[in-house]
Amino acid sequence: MRIITVLASEYDVLVAMFNDGEHIKGLYHASTNGYEKLQLTRILSDIDGIRNSVIRKFINETYHIENEFIFQLNPTQFDLIPEYVVKECDKIIADV
């Protein structure tokens, strides 16, 4: 029973952390990896409100968690996100 209690409390902490927009912005600005920035932008932004269809596709479709480690290099070691996508993510985060 103790294990379930610990996991539940950790879950609550994680949910609270990812519902805190300022915390997510802090993680975004601390990140040096384009993949992480893309995922944090996905968490923080309204996908439907992104006008640039190329950027929306990167954020919404290309890097789904169920596919990424199967079909690509490890994104924590190889930063394959194009710089223009990261710059657009910077703009989106600045407007949130």
N, C-alpha and C positions, 0 to 999 in steps of 0.2 A: 504493500500500500504506500510506503514511503516513496518509492520510485515514481508512482503515478502522481503524487503530490508535488514532487520536485519538477517533473516534466510539465505539469499543469502551470506551475508558477513561472517556469521559464517561458512557456508559451505565452502567458499573459504579458510578460516583460517584452517579448519580441513583438507581439501585436501592438502594444503601446508604442514601442520604438518606431515601428513602421507606419503608425498612424500620426506621428509627429512630423509635420512637414519641415519644420526648422531643423530637426535632427537629420532628416534625409538630405536636406540642402547642405548641412555640415559634412555629411559623408561624401556627398558629390564633390564639394570643393576640396576635400582632403584626398580624394582619389587621384591617382596618376595614370589609371588604366582606362582606355576608351570603352572597353567592354563593361566595366563596372559603372562608368558614367551613363552608358546607354541603358543599363538595367535600372539604375536609380531614377533616370528620367522617366522610364516606363512606369515606375511605381508612383512618382510624384505628379505626373502630368495627366491631363485629359487627352487621350489619344485622338478622339474625334475632333478636338479643337486645333490640332496641328494641321496647318494649311499645306505645307510642303509634302506632297504625296511620297516622295522618295524617302524623306526622313521618317514619315509615318510608317512606311513599310519596314524600314530598319528597326524601328522601335517596336512595332506591333507584330510583325510576322517573321522576320528573318531569324531572330535569335530566341526562339521558343526554347525553354529549358529542356523539354523532352527530346530535342534534336541536337542541341549544340555539342555535347561531348561525343556524340556518335559520328558526326560528320565534319568536325573541324579540329584544328589544333587547340590545345589547352589555352583558353583566352587569358588565363592568369600569367602565362609565360610568353605568349605571342599576341601582341596587341594588333589585331587585324581590322579594327574599326577605322575607316578612312577619317582623316583629320577634318574634312568638311562636315562629316556627321557629328563629330565631337563639338565642333564650333556651333552647329545648329542646336545641339543639346544645351550648350552654354547659354544660348539665347533663350531657349524655352525655360530653363531653370531660372534665369534672371527675371522672366516675366511672371513666374509662379508666385 
